[in-house]
Amino acid sequence: MREIVFDTETTGFDPSSGDRIVEIGCVELLNRIPTGSTFHAYINPERDMPPQAEAVHGLSAEFLADKPLFAEVAEKFLEFIGQDSKLVAHNAGFDMTFIDYELKKCGLVPPTRDRVVDTLILARRKHPGGGNKLDDLCARYGIDNSRRTKHGALLDAELLAEVYAELAGGRQAKLGLVTATREEFSVAAVVTAARKTEQVSHLSDSEREAHRKFVSTLGDKAVWLDYLAKEKLPAAE
């Protein structure tokens, strides 16, 4: 199962009032484990940077001045997220409002909302009444967010990937999330399948025969006979 955890940084709260995306960060997950494949872009918003926004993410208008416009990264972004992968974000409505606006502005079709998983909603359901900001969830699950001195789209997406695994009932944070290539995932799948199908018996033939004789004494309605029938093993006379 492929999913994309993503985050955006913006100049403000409302694209209809002129606010724009200034950073996108995406992390690819397979079966809720990061593969190491990411998408990241700083974006020139073609406007000034409000001091309040710069205080949150630290991105100045000067820093972004030579960065590509959203239209220049839009196709690569859509290619990375694919056509059917789930899109995971914290307070996803905010991020998707900006994504929709920017893509439509470029004449491109935004992802459908049925693809979106909002981890804020998941957190509120799992921890009603508790703090459910990203920092709160990192603290709750013992996830190291010491690098998060300011908001950053890619870093926040990486942290959210770990939080999401916990919210979805996956790996324990204390075990750590490892990255793996697609090839490693394929090898692991083959090994896992082989282990599941490999059934080694340590019973001797005489022990098997003794067991069959015991089962035959349980009567015609014994549940054991159903298993014998499925295995096509004749019951002892």
N, CA, C and O of each residue as an XYZ file, in Angstrom:
948
protein
N       0.847     -1.190      0.000
C       0.000      0.000      0.000
C       0.887      1.247      0.000
O       1.678      1.455      0.920
N       0.750      2.060     -1.025
C       1.552      3.279     -1.152
C       0.756      4.470     -0.627
O      -0.404      4.670     -0.989
N       1.402      5.255      0.232
C       0.809      6.475      0.758
C       1.858      7.581      0.712
O       3.060      7.319      0.759
N       1.383      8.816      0.620
C       2.268      9.979      0.612
C       1.917     10.872      1.793
O       0.808     11.399      1.882
N       2.873     11.034      2.696
C       2.712     11.983      3.802
C       3.286     13.311      3.337
O       4.417     13.365      2.853
N       2.517     14.375      3.479
C       3.003     15.654      2.957
C       2.658     16.818      3.885
O       1.804     16.714      4.765
N       3.356     17.925      3.651
C       3.117     19.140      4.417
C       3.447     20.330      3.529
O       4.240     20.221      2.593
N       2.837     21.453      3.831
C       3.130     22.689      3.104
C       3.438     23.794      4.102
O       2.987     23.769      5.246
N       4.218     24.764      3.641
C       4.388     26.028      4.360
C       3.871     27.127      3.444
O       3.998     27.031      2.223
N       3.288     28.168      4.024
C       2.607     29.194      3.234
C       2.928     30.592      3.757
O       3.613     30.763      4.765
N       2.411     31.573      3.042
C       2.575     32.953      3.496
C       1.480     33.366      4.471
O       1.553     34.433      5.079
N       0.472     32.521      4.616
C      -0.643     32.871      5.498
C      -1.679     31.769      5.523
O      -1.357     30.592      5.357
N      -2.936     32.160      5.733
C      -3.995     31.176      5.976
C      -5.019     31.043      4.857
O      -5.805     30.096      4.865
N      -5.037     31.957      3.900
C      -6.151     31.972      2.949
C      -5.669     32.287      1.529
O      -5.321     33.432      1.237
N      -5.647     31.290      0.651
C      -5.195     31.557     -0.718
C      -6.113     32.516     -1.477
O      -5.667     33.213     -2.388
N      -7.380     32.551     -1.104
C      -8.292     33.477     -1.796
C      -7.981     34.929     -1.467
O      -8.439     35.838     -2.159
N      -7.197     35.151     -0.400
C      -6.793     36.514     -0.024
C      -5.382     36.839     -0.508
O      -4.825     37.880     -0.160
N      -4.810     35.944     -1.310
C      -3.495     36.212     -1.880
C      -2.362     35.431     -1.252
O      -1.215     35.581     -1.674
N      -2.641     34.606     -0.262
C      -1.579     33.796      0.336
C      -1.189     32.663     -0.613
O      -2.014     32.176     -1.386
N       0.089     32.249     -0.542
C       0.617     31.255     -1.476
C       1.464     30.211     -0.739
O       1.924     30.437      0.380
N       1.653     29.084     -1.386
C       2.553     28.051     -0.874
C       3.996     28.487     -1.096
O       4.324     29.030     -2.151
N       4.866     28.253     -0.103
C       6.284     28.572     -0.250
C       7.177     27.333     -0.097
O       8.370     27.384     -0.394
N       6.589     26.215      0.372
C       7.377     24.991      0.512
C       6.444     23.785      0.523
O       5.372     23.819      1.127
N       6.867     22.718     -0.156
C       6.152     21.439     -0.113
C       7.156     20.350      0.234
O       8.265     20.324     -0.300
N       6.760     19.448      1.135
C       7.585     18.286      1.460
C       6.733     17.036      1.456
O       5.661     17.021      2.062
N       7.186     15.983      0.784
C       6.440     14.728      0.690
C       7.349     13.549      1.014
O       8.522     13.535      0.641
N       6.799     12.563      1.710
C       7.521     11.333      2.056
C       6.703     10.146      1.576
O       5.516     10.036      1.884
N       7.336      9.262      0.825
C       6.642      8.069      0.335
C       6.680      6.959      1.378
O       7.723      6.679      1.968
N       5.517      6.326      1.599
C       5.409      5.173      2.475
C       4.937      3.962      1.679
O       4.074      4.078      0.809
N       5.502      2.813      1.980
C       4.961      1.542      1.516
C       4.650      0.723      2.753
O       5.533      0.425      3.557
N       3.382      0.365      2.894
C       2.943     -0.336      4.099
C       3.320      0.442      5.359
O       3.708     -0.130      6.378
N       3.190      1.768      5.254
C       3.408      2.707      6.358
C       4.859      2.793      6.812
O       5.130      3.259      7.919
N       5.789      2.356      5.985
C       7.218      2.472      6.278
C       7.857      3.358      5.214
O       7.664      3.109      4.024
N       8.622      4.397      5.610
C       9.274      5.264      4.620
C      10.225      4.479      3.725
O      11.009      3.657      4.199
N      10.141      4.745      2.424
C      11.015      4.066      1.468
C      12.321      4.822      1.238
O      13.258      4.284      0.649
N      12.382      6.067      1.702
C      13.542      6.905      1.422
C      13.312      7.824      0.238
O      14.131      8.702     -0.031
N      12.208      7.637     -0.473
C      11.876      8.481     -1.617
C      11.085      9.693     -1.138
O      10.076      9.550     -0.448
N      11.545     10.883     -1.507
C      10.892     12.112     -1.060
C      10.751     13.095     -2.212
O      11.417     12.975     -3.241
N       9.873     14.066     -2.016
C       9.756     15.209     -2.923
C       9.825     16.460     -2.055
O       9.157     16.550     -1.025
N      10.640     17.422     -2.480
C      10.763     18.653     -1.703
C      11.031     19.819     -2.637
O      11.815     19.709     -3.579
N      10.370     20.939     -2.366
C      10.591     22.134     -3.183
C      10.293     23.387     -2.382
O       9.279     23.479     -1.690
N      11.206     24.361     -2.491
C      10.916     25.720     -2.053
C      10.315     26.441     -3.250
O      10.696     26.170     -4.389
N       9.376     27.361     -3.007
C       8.620     27.981     -4.090
C       8.576     29.488     -3.913
O       8.320     29.991     -2.819
N       8.825     30.192     -4.986
C       8.721     31.650     -4.995
C       7.242     32.024     -5.009
O       6.544     31.711     -5.972
N       6.745     32.692     -3.954
C       5.313     33.014     -3.892
C       4.925     34.245     -4.705
O       3.745     34.578     -4.810
N       5.904     34.909     -5.273
C       5.652     36.121     -6.076
C       4.932     37.198     -5.254
O       4.059     37.905     -5.757
N       5.314     37.301     -3.999
C       4.748     38.327     -3.127
C       5.666     38.475     -1.914
O       6.671     37.773     -1.799
N       5.318     39.385     -1.020
C       6.111     39.588      0.186
C       5.844     38.473      1.187
O       4.915     37.681      1.026
N       6.676     38.425      2.225
C       6.489     37.432      3.286
C       6.063     38.153      4.568
O       6.845     38.922      5.126
N       4.850     37.920      5.037
C       4.415     38.546      6.294
C       5.320     38.125      7.449
O       5.693     36.954      7.533
N       5.678     39.032      8.327
C       6.558     38.702      9.461
C       6.045     37.535     10.304
O       6.829     36.722     10.793
N       4.711     37.459     10.470
C       4.156     36.379     11.288
C       4.436     35.009     10.657
O       4.737     34.044     11.361
N       4.335     34.935      9.343
C       4.587     33.669      8.647
C       6.070     33.328      8.689
O       6.431     32.173      8.916
N       6.934     34.315      8.474
C       8.373     34.069      8.507
C       8.816     33.597      9.884
O       9.747     32.800      9.999
N       8.155     34.081     10.926
C       8.506     33.654     12.275
C       8.199     32.173     12.484
O       8.831     31.518     13.313
N       7.235     31.646     11.741
C       6.848     30.237     11.886
C       7.821     29.329     11.154
O       8.315     28.357     11.726
N       8.103     29.641      9.874
C       8.921     28.720      9.070
C      10.310     29.240      8.731
O      11.145     28.481      8.239
N      10.576     30.514      8.982
C      11.913     31.048      8.762
C      12.275     31.313      7.309
O      13.444     31.552      7.004
N      11.309     31.278      6.410
C      11.578     31.494      4.978
C      11.289     32.942      4.610
O      10.151     33.403      4.696
N      12.321     33.644      4.205
C      12.164     35.063      3.864
C      11.885     35.227      2.376
O      12.125     34.318      1.582
N      11.376     36.398      2.010
C      11.135     36.704      0.601
C      12.448     36.701     -0.166
O      12.483     36.302     -1.329
N      13.520     37.138      0.468
C      14.842     37.157     -0.181
C      15.312     35.734     -0.483
O      15.821     35.468     -1.571
N      15.146     34.829      0.466
C      15.556     33.446      0.267
C      14.773     32.793     -0.867
O      15.329     32.007     -1.633
N      13.494     33.113     -0.976
C      12.631     32.470     -1.958
C      12.667     33.130     -3.331
O      12.095     32.606     -4.288
N      13.330     34.267     -3.433
C      13.281     35.057     -4.671
C      13.784     34.298     -5.898
O      13.263     34.491     -6.996
N      14.800     33.431     -5.725
C      15.349     32.717     -6.880
C      14.830     31.279     -6.991
O      15.348     30.483     -7.774
N      13.816     30.960     -6.211
C      13.256     29.609     -6.236
C      12.219     29.509     -7.356
O      11.702     30.533     -7.804
N      11.905     28.294     -7.816
C      10.947     28.135     -8.910
C       9.536     28.548     -8.511
O       9.181     28.531     -7.332
N       8.745     28.917     -9.500
C       7.336     29.185     -9.261
C       6.603     27.850     -9.084
O       7.110     26.802     -9.485
N       5.421     27.894     -8.489
C       4.676     26.643     -8.299
C       4.422     25.954     -9.633
O       4.488     24.728     -9.721
N       4.134     26.729    -10.662
C       3.851     26.150    -11.978
C       5.022     25.316    -12.496
O       4.828     24.388    -13.282
N       6.225     25.646    -12.058
C       7.414     24.930    -12.524
C       7.624     23.599    -11.809
O       8.356     22.744    -12.307
N       6.998     23.413    -10.659
C       7.160     22.153     -9.914
C       5.870     21.343     -9.864
O       5.859     20.219     -9.361
N       4.782     21.910    -10.384
C       3.470     21.278    -10.253
C       3.420     19.886    -10.866
O       2.906     18.956    -10.245
N       3.951     19.730    -12.082
C       3.904     18.427    -12.755
C       4.719     17.385    -11.988
O       4.289     16.240    -11.851
N       5.887     17.775    -11.492
C       6.719     16.843    -10.732
C       6.024     16.443     -9.434
O       6.112     15.291     -9.010
N       5.345     17.379     -8.814
C       4.593     17.086     -7.599
C       3.490     16.067     -7.874
O       3.343     15.093     -7.135
N       2.714     16.291     -8.937
C       1.634     15.374     -9.283
C       2.175     13.996     -9.658
O       1.575     12.971     -9.336
N       3.312     13.990    -10.341
C       3.925     12.708    -10.706
C       4.335     11.936     -9.453
O       4.176     10.718     -9.387
N       4.863     12.651     -8.463
C       5.323     11.986     -7.251
C       4.151     11.408     -6.453
O       4.237     10.280     -5.968
N       3.072     12.154     -6.313
C       1.963     11.673     -5.497
C       1.140     10.616     -6.223
O       0.381      9.885     -5.587
N       1.276     10.524     -7.534
C       0.565      9.500     -8.279
C      -0.930      9.782     -8.381
O      -1.409     10.844     -7.984
N      -1.644      8.813     -8.917
C      -3.073      9.004     -9.178
C      -3.984      8.349     -8.155
O      -5.170      8.672     -8.091
N      -3.451      7.430     -7.352
C      -4.342      6.756     -6.409
C      -3.765      6.576     -5.010
O      -4.444      6.034     -4.138
N      -2.534      7.014     -4.774
C      -1.957      6.892     -3.437
C      -2.717      7.785     -2.459
O      -3.122      8.897     -2.798
N      -2.902      7.278     -1.242
C      -3.512      8.102     -0.206
C      -2.584      9.255      0.146
O      -1.362      9.102      0.126
N      -3.159     10.404      0.467
C      -2.401     11.603      0.808
C      -2.649     11.915      2.282
O      -3.780     12.194      2.682
N      -1.596     11.866      3.078
C      -1.711     11.985      4.531
C      -1.143     13.327      4.979
O       0.002     13.654      4.669
N      -1.935     14.094      5.700
C      -1.470     15.396      6.190
C      -2.127     15.693      7.530
O      -3.174     15.136      7.859
N      -1.502     16.575      8.296
C      -2.033     16.971      9.604
C      -2.803     18.271      9.420
O      -2.250     19.272      8.963
N      -4.080     18.249      9.780
C      -4.992     19.344      9.443
C      -5.026     19.484      7.924
O      -4.749     20.546      7.367
N      -5.374     18.381      7.279
C      -5.263     18.262      5.822
C      -6.099     19.285      5.060
O      -5.744     19.675      3.948
N      -7.195     19.715      5.648
C      -8.031     20.693      4.962
C      -7.272     21.959      4.608
O      -7.469     22.536      3.539
N      -6.396     22.389      5.523
C      -5.585     23.583      5.273
C      -4.663     23.370      4.084
O      -4.638     24.176      3.154
N      -3.899     22.268      4.121
C      -2.936     22.018      3.045
C      -3.638     21.807      1.698
O      -3.181     22.313      0.673
N      -4.743     21.064      1.703
C      -5.427     20.769      0.451
C      -6.066     22.010     -0.158
O      -6.161     22.121     -1.380
N      -6.505     22.944      0.682
C      -7.061     24.191      0.147
C      -6.010     24.921     -0.686
O      -6.316     25.437     -1.761
N      -4.769     24.966     -0.188
C      -3.694     25.620     -0.931
C      -3.286     24.812     -2.156
O      -3.055     25.379     -3.224
N      -3.193     23.475     -2.008
C      -2.838     22.624     -3.150
C      -3.868     22.786     -4.263
O      -3.508     22.944     -5.430
N      -5.139     22.746     -3.903
C      -6.206     22.910     -4.894
C      -6.074     24.243     -5.624
O      -6.160     24.311     -6.850
N      -5.864     25.298     -4.844
C      -5.766     26.636     -5.427
C      -4.604     26.728     -6.409
O      -4.762     27.218     -7.527
N      -3.439     26.255     -5.985
C      -2.241     26.376     -6.825
C      -2.364     25.538     -8.102
O      -1.991     25.997     -9.182
N      -2.884     24.316     -7.983
C      -3.008     23.456     -9.160
C      -4.036     24.010    -10.145
O      -3.801     24.007    -11.353
N      -5.164     24.480     -9.638
C      -6.176     25.062    -10.517
C      -5.647     26.317    -11.208
O      -5.979     26.588    -12.362
N      -4.828     27.071    -10.496
C      -4.234     28.271    -11.068
C      -3.332     27.911    -12.255
O      -3.155     28.707    -13.177
N      -2.765     26.699    -12.214
C      -1.908     26.222    -13.299
C      -2.699     25.482    -14.379
O      -2.123     25.012    -15.359
N      -4.004     25.381    -14.201
C      -4.824     24.657    -15.166
C      -4.741     23.153    -14.997
O      -5.015     22.411    -15.940
N      -4.361     22.680    -13.789
C      -4.224     21.254    -13.528
C      -5.321     20.768    -12.578
O      -5.906     21.555    -11.834
N      -5.585     19.481    -12.614
C      -6.665     18.908    -11.801
C      -6.117     18.482    -10.441
O      -5.187     17.677    -10.384
N      -6.669     18.999     -9.354
C      -6.199     18.624     -8.010
C      -6.594     17.191     -7.662
O      -7.506     16.639     -8.278
N      -5.929     16.586     -6.694
C      -6.333     15.257     -6.216
C      -7.731     15.326     -5.606
O      -8.121     16.348     -5.043
N      -8.470     14.242     -5.721
C      -9.799     14.193     -5.118
C      -9.679     14.058     -3.606
O      -8.724     13.472     -3.097
N     -10.646     14.602     -2.904
C     -10.575     14.621     -1.443
C     -10.745     13.233     -0.817
O     -10.383     13.033      0.342
N     -11.290     12.273     -1.572
C     -11.433     10.938     -1.002
C     -10.093     10.230     -0.842
O     -10.017      9.175     -0.213
N      -9.037     10.811     -1.411
C      -7.688     10.253     -1.249
C      -7.020     10.740      0.026
O      -5.972     10.218      0.405
N      -7.597     11.719      0.688
C      -6.916     12.417      1.780
C      -7.197     11.773      3.134
O      -8.342     11.461      3.460
N      -6.144     11.582      3.913
C      -6.241     11.109      5.292
C      -5.757     12.242      6.200
O      -4.625     12.708      6.070
N      -6.614     12.676      7.108
C      -6.265     13.776      8.013
C      -5.853     13.201      9.365
O      -6.687     12.678     10.104
N      -4.573     13.300      9.682
C      -4.091     12.747     10.949
C      -4.583     13.538     12.156
O      -4.598     13.014     13.270
N      -4.984     14.779     11.955
C      -5.547     15.539     13.078
C      -6.871     14.919     13.508
O      -7.156     14.817     14.701
N      -7.672     14.508     12.540
C      -8.940     13.839     12.852
C      -8.671     12.505     13.539
O      -9.333     12.163     14.519
N      -7.698     11.749     13.022
C      -7.346     10.466     13.637
C      -6.899     10.670     15.084
O      -7.280      9.910     15.975
N      -6.083     11.709     15.306
C      -5.569     11.972     16.650
C      -6.688     12.371     17.604
O      -6.702     11.936     18.755
N      -7.622     13.191     17.143
C      -8.724     13.625     18.015
C      -9.624     12.455     18.393
O     -10.171     12.408     19.495
N      -9.771     11.510     17.463
C     -10.573     10.325     17.774
C      -9.857      9.420     18.769
O     -10.480      8.849     19.664
N      -8.548      9.298     18.603
C      -7.785      8.388     19.456
C      -7.456      9.010     20.803
O      -7.362      8.305     21.807
N      -7.280     10.335     20.832
C      -6.903     11.022     22.070
C      -7.832     12.211     22.308
O      -7.374     13.353     22.288
N      -9.114     11.974     22.531
C     -10.049     13.091     22.747
C      -9.672     13.892     23.986
O      -9.396     13.335     25.048
N      -9.667     15.188     23.825
C      -9.353     16.041     24.961
C      -7.877     16.295     25.158
O      -7.509     17.150     25.963
N      -7.008     15.572     24.443
C      -5.572     15.763     24.591
C      -5.031     16.737     23.566
O      -5.729     17.117     22.625
N      -3.771     17.144     23.755
C      -3.129     18.005     22.774
C      -2.808     17.202     21.524
O      -2.199     16.136     21.615
N      -3.206     17.694     20.361
C      -3.032     16.927     19.136
C      -2.298     17.689     18.034
O      -2.432     17.386     16.848
N      -1.516     18.688     18.460
C      -0.598     19.298     17.503
C       0.525     18.307     17.220
O       0.710     17.343     17.963
N       1.275     18.544     16.145
C       2.333     17.611     15.777
C       3.345     17.441     16.907
O       3.774     16.323     17.190
N       3.729     18.540     17.553
C       4.677     18.451     18.670
C       4.087     17.648     19.832
O       4.795     16.878     20.482
N       2.799     17.829     20.088
C       2.139     17.080     21.162
C       2.181     15.583     20.882
O       2.449     14.784     21.780
N       1.916     15.209     19.639
C       1.882     13.789     19.267
C       3.278     13.184     19.290
O       3.452     12.028     19.675
N       4.267     13.961     18.880
C       5.648     13.469     18.965
C       6.012     13.173     20.416
O       6.626     12.148     20.714
N       5.631     14.074     21.311
C       5.918     13.873     22.730
C       5.177     12.658     23.266
O       5.732     11.883     24.045
N       3.926     12.488     22.854
C       3.125     11.368     23.342
C       3.717     10.024     22.923
O       3.693      9.061     23.689
N       4.247      9.968     21.705
C       4.755      8.703     21.180
C       6.273      8.561     21.299
O       6.847      7.600     20.787
N       6.918      9.501     21.964
C       8.358      9.392     22.158
C       9.160      9.557     20.889
O      10.213      8.940     20.733
N       8.671     10.387     19.977
C       9.354     10.631     18.701
C      10.227     11.874     18.840
O       9.752     12.926     19.270
N      11.490     11.755     18.481
C      12.447     12.848     18.631
C      12.173     13.948     17.607
O      12.373     13.750     16.408
N      11.718     15.101     18.081
C      11.469     16.242     17.196
C      12.367     17.418     17.560
O      12.012     18.574     17.331
N      13.537     17.113     18.130
C      14.438     18.169     18.586
C      14.948     19.035     17.444
O      15.352     20.177     17.661
N      14.933     18.494     16.221
C      15.387     19.297     15.069
C      14.347     20.329     14.649
O      14.637     21.211     13.839
N      13.148     20.225     15.190
C      12.052     21.080     14.732
C      12.040     22.399     15.502
O      11.126     22.666     16.282
N      13.066     23.220     15.271
C      13.104     24.537     15.899
C      12.151     25.500     15.195
O      11.646     26.439     15.810
N      11.908     25.267     13.908
C      10.893     25.982     13.140
C      10.158     24.966     12.276
O      10.630     23.846     12.078
N       9.002     25.366     11.764
C       8.271     24.486     10.859
C       9.045     24.349      9.549
O       9.590     25.327      9.036
N       9.087     23.152      9.023
C       9.695     22.898      7.721
C       8.910     21.782      7.067
O       8.643     20.768      7.713
N       8.528     21.933      5.800
C       7.596     21.003      5.175
C       8.124     19.574      5.140
O       7.393     18.642      5.477
N       9.385     19.383      4.737
C       9.906     18.022      4.622
C      10.137     17.400      5.998
O       9.783     16.243      6.221
N      10.727     18.160      6.918
C      10.942     17.646      8.265
C       9.616     17.297      8.928
O       9.494     16.252      9.568
N       8.624     18.167      8.777
C       7.323     17.901      9.390
C       6.668     16.665      8.774
O       6.005     15.898      9.472
N       6.855     16.473      7.469
C       6.310     15.273      6.816
C       6.995     14.013      7.343
O       6.347     12.985      7.537
N       8.305     14.096      7.574
C       9.036     12.940      8.108
C       8.561     12.603      9.525
O       8.367     11.432      9.852
N       8.374     13.622     10.361
C       7.869     13.390     11.711
C       6.442     12.853     11.678
O       6.084     11.959     12.445
N       5.636     13.411     10.781
C       4.251     12.973     10.683
C       4.162     11.520     10.224
O       3.241     10.802     10.616
N       5.106     11.085      9.402
C       5.109      9.683      8.966
C       5.240      8.758     10.171
O       4.595      7.711     10.220
N       6.070      9.136     11.143
C       6.222      8.332     12.356
C       4.969      8.400     13.224
O       4.525      7.391     13.772
N       4.414      9.584     13.340
C       3.181      9.755     14.113
C       2.046      8.951     13.482
O       1.273      8.298     14.184
N       1.952      9.003     12.166
C       0.887      8.303     11.450
C       0.956      6.796     11.698
O      -0.074      6.144     11.872
N       2.171      6.247     11.713
C       2.328      4.820     11.982
C       1.749      4.463     13.346
O       1.145      3.403     13.508
N       1.931      5.343     14.323
C       1.396      5.104     15.659
C      -0.124      5.269     15.696
O      -0.827      4.458     16.297
N      -0.618      6.310     15.058
C      -2.061      6.544     15.038
C      -2.801      5.416     14.338
O      -3.929      5.079     14.699
N      -2.154      4.837     13.334
C      -2.780      3.757     12.573
C      -2.586      2.403     13.233
O      -3.014      1.379     12.699
N      -1.936      2.395     14.405
C      -1.748      1.146     15.126
C      -0.635      0.302     14.572
O      -0.655     -0.923     14.692
N       0.349      0.956     13.958
C       1.445      0.216     13.338
C       2.605      0.006     14.272
O       2.430     -0.488     15.386
N       3.803      0.381     13.825
C       5.021      0.142     14.579
C       5.067      0.993     15.833
O       4.455      2.060     15.885
N       5.791      0.526     16.849
C       6.025      1.321     18.045
C       7.145      2.306     17.771
O       8.152      1.957     17.156
N       6.968      3.544     18.231
C       7.968      4.574     17.969
C       9.325      4.204     18.531
O      10.353      4.524     17.934
N       9.340      3.526     19.687
C      10.625      3.215     20.313
C      11.456      2.248     19.477
O      12.670      2.153     19.661
N      10.804      1.522     18.548
C      11.558      0.632     17.681
C      12.199      1.403     16.531
O      13.164      0.939     15.924
N      11.657      2.584     16.236
C      12.226      3.403     15.183
C      11.689      2.996     13.827
O      11.464      1.814     13.567
N      11.484      3.982     12.961
C      11.070      3.709     11.599
C      12.311      3.607     10.731
O      13.161      4.497     10.738
N      12.410      2.522      9.987
C      13.546      2.347      9.108
C      13.108      2.636      7.688
O      11.925      2.532      7.363
N      14.052      2.998      6.845
C      13.750      3.180      5.442
C      14.215      1.961      4.685
O      15.149      1.271      5.093
N      13.555      1.707      3.583
C      13.916      0.559      2.770
C      13.624      0.872      1.316
O      12.664      1.576      1.003
N      14.454      0.348      0.430
C      14.235      0.564     -0.989
C      13.112     -0.331     -1.460
O      12.706     -1.254     -0.754
N      12.603     -0.057     -2.668
C      11.561     -0.901     -3.233
C      12.068     -2.328     -3.419
O      11.325     -3.292     -3.237
N      13.367     -2.451     -3.792
C      13.938     -3.781     -3.979
C      13.961     -4.545     -2.671
O      13.677     -5.742     -2.633
N      14.308     -3.830     -1.576
C      14.336     -4.473     -0.270
C      12.940     -4.891      0.165
O      12.762     -5.929      0.802
N      11.941     -4.065     -0.187
C      10.575     -4.448      0.120
C      10.192     -5.716     -0.623
O       9.517     -6.578     -0.060
N      10.614     -5.849     -1.893
C      10.280     -7.026     -2.684
C      10.920     -8.268     -2.091
O      10.274     -9.309     -1.969
N      12.201     -8.158     -1.720
C      12.896     -9.292     -1.116
C      12.241     -9.686      0.193
O      12.046    -10.868      0.474
N      11.900     -8.673      1.000
C      11.273     -8.955      2.290
C       9.936     -9.660      2.100
O       9.591    -10.565      2.860
N       9.182     -9.241      1.076
C       7.887     -9.865      0.826
C       8.036    -11.328      0.454
O       7.254    -12.171      0.893
N       9.053    -11.631     -0.367
C       9.290    -13.014     -0.772
C       9.674    -13.868      0.433
O       9.168    -14.976      0.611
N      10.578    -13.333      1.259
C      11.020    -14.076      2.443
C       9.860    -14.317      3.394
O       9.698    -15.412      3.934
N       9.046    -13.270      3.594
C       7.900    -13.405      4.491
C       6.930    -14.452      3.984
O       6.433    -15.272      4.755
N       6.657    -14.426      2.678
C       5.734    -15.402      2.105
C       6.276    -16.817      2.259
O       5.532    -17.749      2.564
N       7.586    -16.968      2.044
C       8.198    -18.291      2.167
C       8.094    -18.805      3.597
O       7.837    -19.987      3.828
N       8.296    -17.904      4.552
C       8.215    -18.318      5.949
C       6.798    -18.712      6.340
O       6.588    -19.623      7.141
N       5.825    -18.004      5.756
C       4.436    -18.306      6.081
C       4.016    -19.656      5.517
O       3.234    -20.376      6.139
N       4.533    -20.002      4.338
C       4.110    -21.243      3.694
C       4.930    -22.429      4.148
O       4.512    -23.578      3.999
N       6.109    -22.150      4.708
C       6.966    -23.246      5.142
C       6.484    -23.760      6.499
O       6.536    -23.037      7.494
N       6.020    -25.001      6.535
C       5.531    -25.594      7.769
C       6.341    -26.859      8.046
O       6.143    -27.894      7.409
N       7.221    -26.756      8.971
C       8.099    -27.882      9.297
C       7.497    -28.687     10.438
O       7.188    -28.136     11.494
N       7.331    -29.982     10.229
C       6.783    -30.854     11.264
C       7.919    -31.585     11.958
O       8.856    -32.074     11.326
N       7.806    -31.643     13.291
C       8.804    -32.358     14.077
C       8.239    -33.674     14.629
O       8.849    -34.289     15.503
N       7.071    -34.107     14.120
C       6.453    -35.344     14.576
C       6.976    -36.529     13.777
O       7.207    -36.426     12.572
N       7.161    -37.658     14.460
C       7.549    -38.888     13.778
C       6.312    -39.550     13.196
O       5.189    -39.191     13.550
N       6.510    -40.517     12.301
C       5.382    -41.224     11.702
C       4.555    -41.934     12.768
O       3.328    -41.964     12.678
N       5.208    -42.503     13.772
C       4.477    -43.215     14.823
C       3.633    -42.255     15.657
O       2.539    -42.603     16.103
N       4.147    -41.050     15.863
C       3.384    -40.056     16.616
C       2.171    -39.583     15.819
O       1.093    -39.378     16.376
N       2.357    -39.413     14.508
C       1.238    -39.040     13.645
C       0.135    -40.114     13.703
O      -1.049    -39.797     13.818
N       0.550    -41.389     13.620
C      -0.398    -42.483     13.629
C      -1.138    -42.556     14.963
O      -2.340    -42.823     14.993
N      -0.427    -42.321     16.064
C      -1.064    -42.323     17.375
C      -2.099    -41.220     17.472
O      -3.158    -41.398     18.075
N      -1.783    -40.065     16.868
C      -2.719    -38.938     16.895
C      -3.974    -39.264     16.084
O      -5.088    -38.958     16.510
N      -3.793    -39.886     14.910
C      -4.936    -40.252     14.087
C      -5.865    -41.213     14.842
O      -7.088    -41.083     14.783
N      -5.277    -42.160     15.539
C      -6.069    -43.116     16.297
C      -6.850    -42.430     17.403
O      -8.000    -42.774     17.677
N      -6.201    -41.444     18.041
C      -6.889    -40.709     19.100
C      -8.073    -39.926     18.538
O      -9.152    -39.920     19.130
N      -7.875    -39.276     17.412
C      -8.934    -38.482     16.804
C     -10.116    -39.355     16.421
O     -11.269    -38.937     16.530
N      -9.827    -40.574     15.971
C     -10.904    -41.464     15.532
C     -11.826    -41.877     16.672
O     -12.938    -42.348     16.433
N     -11.369    -41.702     17.909
C     -12.198    -42.060     19.069
C     -13.140    -40.942     19.481
O     -13.947    -41.119     20.393
N     -13.050    -39.791     18.821
C     -13.834    -38.626     19.248
C     -15.243    -38.614     18.675
O     -16.053    -37.769     19.058
N     -15.554    -39.533     17.766
C     -16.902    -39.584     17.216
C     -17.020    -38.873     15.890
O     -16.117    -38.151     15.467
N     -18.174    -39.093     15.227
C     -18.370    -38.560     13.872
C     -18.453    -37.038     13.835
O     -18.176    -36.432     12.800
N     -18.835    -36.405     14.963
C     -19.016    -34.955     14.964
C     -17.796    -34.207     15.506
O     -17.848    -32.993     15.707
N     -16.719    -34.917     15.739
C     -15.528    -34.258     16.280
C     -14.993    -33.239     15.296
O     -14.859    -33.525     14.106
N     -14.684    -32.035     15.799
C     -14.182    -30.976     14.927
C     -12.868    -31.364     14.265
O     -12.529    -30.857     13.196
N     -12.124    -32.271     14.910
C     -10.845    -32.683     14.335
C     -11.020    -33.350     12.977
O     -10.142    -33.271     12.118
N     -12.174    -34.014     12.789
C     -12.390    -34.707     11.526
C     -12.482    -33.737     10.357
O     -12.130    -34.080      9.229
N     -12.965    -32.505     10.633
C     -13.009    -31.500      9.570
C     -11.613    -31.169      9.091
O     -11.388    -31.009      7.892
N     -10.672    -31.063     10.014
C      -9.297    -30.774      9.633
C      -8.678    -31.951      8.898
O      -7.905    -31.760      7.959
N      -9.013    -33.167      9.318
C      -8.492    -34.343      8.627
C      -8.995    -34.376      7.195
O      -8.249    -34.697      6.269
N     -10.294    -34.034      7.018
C     -10.876    -34.027      5.677
C     -10.192    -33.004      4.791
O      -9.917    -33.269      3.621
N      -9.915    -31.818      5.361
C      -9.264    -30.766      4.588
C      -7.851    -31.178      4.199
O      -7.385    -30.851      3.108
N      -7.184    -31.879      5.070
C      -5.829    -32.323      4.789
C      -5.798    -33.616      3.993
O      -4.739    -34.087      3.578
N      -7.015    -34.193      3.784
C      -7.131    -35.454      3.038
C      -6.353    -36.568      3.704
O      -5.730    -37.392      3.033
N      -6.390    -36.591      5.033
C      -5.722    -37.646      5.782
C      -6.762    -38.625      6.277
O      -7.702    -38.206      6.951
N      -6.643    -39.904      5.979
C      -7.660    -40.862      6.398
C      -7.608    -41.067      7.903
O      -6.535    -41.186      8.494
N      -8.806    -41.107      8.521
C      -8.870    -41.378      9.953
C      -8.558    -42.848     10.181
O      -8.885    -43.688      9.342
N      -7.934    -43.167     11.298
C      -7.566    -44.551     11.586
C      -8.814    -45.355     11.890
O      -9.744    -44.854     12.521
N      -8.835    -46.559     11.458
C      -9.979    -47.443     11.705
C      -9.894    -48.039     13.101
O     -10.768    -48.811     13.497
